Each structure stands twice: as structure tokens, then as C-alpha cells.
Amino acid sequence: MECNFCPRKCKVNRTENAGFCRVKGLTIARVGKHEWEEPCISGTRGSGTIFFSGCNLRCIFCQNDAISRSDYGQVISVDTLGKLMLYQQDSGAENVNLVSPTQFVGQIAEALEKYKPQIKIPIVYNSNGYESLEQLKRLEGLIDVYLPDLKYADNSLAMEYSSAPHYFETAKTAIAEMKRQRPKNVFVNGMLRRGVIVRHLVLPGNLDNSKKVLDYLASFDRNIYVSLMAQYFPTTDVKAHPLLGRTLTQNEYDEISSYFKQCGLHNGYFQELSSNSDEYVPDWSLENLKEVIGKV
């Protein structure tokens, strides 16, 4: 089977070889509750994250590089994935949060088609925004909350930092499809049950890109929910980079936060600058992962 799950359409037979995403079979890296998503996602009980291995971007600053740049993790079946979703529900999680799911959208759709009737909490699709329109349509009715990134409005930056051709046009199309599927945000007791939140990570020294992203989102839908993230920190690979080799300054984040309001956006989430630490990166423990899988 030739893989066309993401916009790269690299057509690799992933039963035999890894694709651009660096993974073959359905591989996960972590299952657990995450307390540091947006308040309407994590709530008081934590978001039930399932982290997938590999990635269809090559971000030079990736903060989850331990799992995104390899097949680190455990290969599982589609049925096991469905059972892990039920496990998260039984654990009391606020939702099932599918993190970096793009390279496995076919298997995810298959698992949800079988198991979603048993799942009473929202299914969150938490992605980098570099999505195939065709594959997103396959998820219609299966995903309750879309949580995409809009990383770049500048395609030259998208190529330089993430090796992603036509990122802006691709992500715009993807977000429009997500909004078509879930046009209205529905909150129950402060928790998002259905809808879309677009995330944007503000990168140091790249404020023009952030302003262009916000300009676009305001032109697309002034009422769209946007999460403006300040959590960037330089990984080892970019410590010597002239722009990315430092954390964001308070002045930079304040400037983009002010611009958020100036450009006409109304609904947003903002972060403290103290979030820019590797202490918020999950613990990638294969031992714990295997223990969880063994329970289902």
C-alpha cells in the first residue's frame, strides 16, 4: 500500500519501509494524562494523551525530537489503539488526545469507526497543521475537537525550519476543513466538547511571521479560538542558531499578545513565559508504555 496520509504523498509502502515520517507500522510513544494543555482541554483531570511516533515535518527546533525523529516506541494494532482510547476514558481523562496523529490517520479512522460508539468523552486531533484535505474528510464525524498548529505564514521559514513546502497554503486549507466539520465551539462546564482551537508557537526573532499568522486568522474568522504559545526553548540542535538559539523574551511575547487584539481577534489563550522549559516535555518511558499496553 502506497502511503498518501499526508501532503507529502511519499507513496512509500509502509508495511516494508519507513516514510518521510520515519515510521512504518502504527507506533505510539506514550499513553498518559497531560495537565499542561489549554485549560479547556486539560481541565482538572488531565487530557488523555496518546503520543504517536514519527512526524511528517522536520522542525529543526522540535521539542519532542526524542520521538518525532525516529520510530521510538511500541508498534500496536488498530484494536489496541481503540482499547487505549477506552483506557483513557476509564482513567477519568477529560478527553482522548491524539498527539502527532497525521502519519497514522488511516489506522486512527479505522479504530474510531469501531470504538467511538463506546467513547463518551471528546476525541481531540492534535496536529502540526500539515494535513491532507482528503484524509481530513475521512475523519469527519469521528473527531470532536481539532487542535492544529499554524506555524508559519512565511513559506520560506517553513522550508528552512521544517522542510515543509507550501506549508501556509496547506495548513490554511486544513484549518478551513476542520472548521467546516466543527464550525462552532461547544463548551460544557468550561471544557471544550466540540470545535477548533488553532495554536501558534511564537519563535524568537520571528515576530513578523507571527503577525502574519494572526492577520490571516483574523481575516479568516475573527471569532476563531487561538492559543498563543510562549513555550519555545532551544533544543541542543539549535543552541548555536542566530535566532532560535535562545528563549522568547517577555517583550517579544507582549508585542505579539498586543498584536493579537490589534488585528481583531477576540478569543484566545495565552501562556506564561515560564512555560519555556524542558520540564514540561513528557517522560518517554518505554517501560511505562508497555505496562499501560499490557493493561488493555
Secondary structure, 3 states (H helix, E strand, C coil): CECCCCCCCCCCECCCCCCCCCCCCCEEEEEEEECCCCHHHHCCCCEEEEEECCCCCCCCCCCCHHHHCCCCCEECCHHHHHHHHHHHHHCCCCCEEEECCHHHHHHHHHHHHHHHHHCCCCEEEEECCCCCHHHHHHCCCCCCEEEEECCCCCHHHHHHHHCCCCHHHHHHHHHHHHHHHCCCCEEECCEEEEEEEEEEECCCCCHHHHHHHHHHHHHHCCCCEEEEECCCCCCHHHCCCCCCCCCCCHHHHHHHHHHHHHCCCCEEEECCHHHCCHHHCCCCCHHHHHHHHHHC
